[in-house]
Amino acid sequence: MTKTEMPWRGEEEEAYQMLAQWFRRHADDPARVCPPNAQDGGYHWIYGGPYRAEALLVTTWGTIFTAAFLARVGTRIAAATGCDVWSGQVDLLTLIDWGKTQGWDVDALFAPREPQEHGEDLEETRHHG
């Protein structure tokens, strides 16, 4: 495949849809996935980032599409989502490792729990309520 200088209108929309779908699978809103950083009011970028949509797109797709087209895609993604900086996607192992550095009792978080009978909590509420 060669670098696309200026896709036709229909092809440009198709390319945008494909790139936006790829982007949603590889990046996420830090407000949704990153632990907050109380010291600076930002985030702990434990999954990578902060990324600008354009930069992530150019790094991955810059050999196929022009930087100008990818900049337009990045601008459109930011406008559609209201987010201009991005995190990588959630990775459970990364979260566990980071949690350990924060003093989380990771073993307790993932310890099996005894199942409770459906009405057990309700019955306790009746006696105390």
C-alpha positions as CSV (number, residue, x, y, z in Angstrom):
1,M,0.0,0.0,0.0
2,T,1.2,3.5,-0.7
3,K,0.7,6.6,1.3
4,T,-2.7,8.1,0.5
5,E,-2.3,11.8,-0.3
6,M,-6.0,12.8,-0.3
7,P,-8.6,10.0,-0.2
8,W,-11.8,10.7,-2.1
9,R,-14.7,11.9,-0.1
10,G,-16.4,8.5,0.3
11,E,-13.1,6.8,1.0
12,E,-12.1,9.4,3.4
13,E,-15.2,8.7,5.5
14,E,-14.6,5.0,5.3
15,A,-10.9,5.5,6.4
16,Y,-12.1,7.7,9.3
17,Q,-14.5,5.1,10.5
18,M,-11.9,2.4,10.4
19,L,-9.3,4.6,12.2
20,A,-11.8,5.7,14.8
21,Q,-12.8,2.1,15.5
22,W,-9.1,1.2,15.8
23,F,-8.5,4.1,18.1
24,R,-11.3,3.2,20.4
25,R,-9.8,-0.3,20.8
26,H,-6.3,1.1,21.7
27,A,-7.0,4.3,23.6
28,D,-9.3,5.4,26.4
29,D,-10.4,8.5,28.3
30,P,-8.1,8.8,31.3
31,A,-11.0,10.0,33.4
32,R,-12.6,6.6,32.9
33,V,-9.6,4.3,33.3
34,C,-6.7,6.0,35.1
35,P,-6.4,6.3,38.9
36,P,-6.5,10.0,39.9
37,N,-3.3,11.6,41.1
38,A,-4.2,13.7,44.2
39,Q,-0.9,15.4,44.2
40,D,-1.3,17.3,40.9
41,G,-5.0,16.8,40.2
42,G,-4.2,14.7,37.1
43,Y,-3.9,11.0,36.6
44,H,-1.5,8.2,37.1
45,W,-0.8,7.2,33.5
46,I,-0.4,3.5,34.3
47,Y,-1.5,2.3,30.9
48,G,0.7,4.7,29.0
49,G,0.0,8.3,27.9
50,P,-0.9,11.0,27.9
51,Y,-1.3,10.6,24.2
52,R,-2.8,13.0,21.6
53,A,-5.0,11.2,19.1
54,E,-3.0,12.6,16.2
55,A,0.3,11.4,17.6
56,L,-0.9,7.9,18.3
57,L,-2.5,7.7,14.8
58,V,0.6,9.0,13.0
59,T,2.9,6.6,14.9
60,T,0.8,3.7,13.9
61,W,-0.7,4.6,10.5
62,G,1.8,7.3,9.2
63,T,3.2,4.9,6.6
64,I,-0.2,4.5,5.0
65,F,-2.0,7.8,5.4
66,T,-0.6,11.4,5.3
67,A,0.0,13.3,8.5
68,A,-2.5,15.9,7.4
69,F,-5.2,13.3,7.0
70,L,-4.4,11.7,10.4
71,A,-4.4,15.2,12.0
72,R,-8.0,15.7,10.7
73,V,-8.9,12.3,12.0
74,G,-7.4,13.1,15.4
75,T,-9.2,16.4,15.5
76,R,-12.5,14.8,14.6
77,I,-12.1,12.1,17.3
78,A,-11.3,14.8,19.9
79,A,-14.4,16.8,18.9
80,A,-16.7,13.8,18.9
81,T,-15.5,12.6,22.4
82,G,-14.6,15.9,24.1
83,C,-11.3,14.3,25.1
84,D,-8.0,15.6,23.8
85,V,-5.5,13.5,25.8
86,W,-5.8,9.7,26.0
87,S,-4.6,6.8,28.0
88,G,-3.8,3.3,26.7
89,Q,-6.4,0.6,27.3
90,V,-7.0,-1.1,30.7
91,D,-4.6,-3.9,31.4
92,L,-5.5,-5.9,34.5
93,L,-1.9,-7.0,35.2
94,T,-0.7,-3.5,35.0
95,L,-3.4,-2.3,37.4
96,I,-2.5,-5.1,39.9
97,D,1.2,-4.2,39.7
98,W,0.5,-0.5,40.2
99,G,-1.9,-1.3,43.1
100,K,0.9,-3.2,44.8
101,T,3.1,-0.2,44.7
102,Q,0.3,1.8,46.3
103,G,0.0,-0.7,49.2
104,W,-3.2,-2.4,48.0
105,D,-3.8,-5.9,49.5
106,V,-4.2,-7.4,46.0
107,D,-4.6,-10.9,47.4
108,A,-7.6,-9.7,49.4
109,L,-9.2,-8.0,46.4
110,F,-9.2,-11.3,44.4
111,A,-9.8,-13.7,47.3
112,P,-12.8,-16.0,46.7
113,R,-15.8,-15.1,48.8
114,E,-18.4,-17.4,50.4
115,P,-21.6,-17.1,48.5
116,Q,-24.5,-15.8,50.5
117,E,-28.1,-17.1,50.2
118,H,-30.4,-14.7,48.4
119,G,-32.5,-13.8,51.5
120,E,-29.8,-13.8,54.1
121,D,-29.1,-10.0,53.9
122,L,-32.8,-9.2,53.9
123,E,-33.4,-11.4,57.0
124,E,-30.6,-9.6,58.8
125,T,-32.1,-6.2,57.9
126,R,-35.5,-7.2,59.3
127,H,-33.9,-8.0,62.7
128,H,-31.8,-4.9,62.9
129,G,-34.1,-2.4,61.2
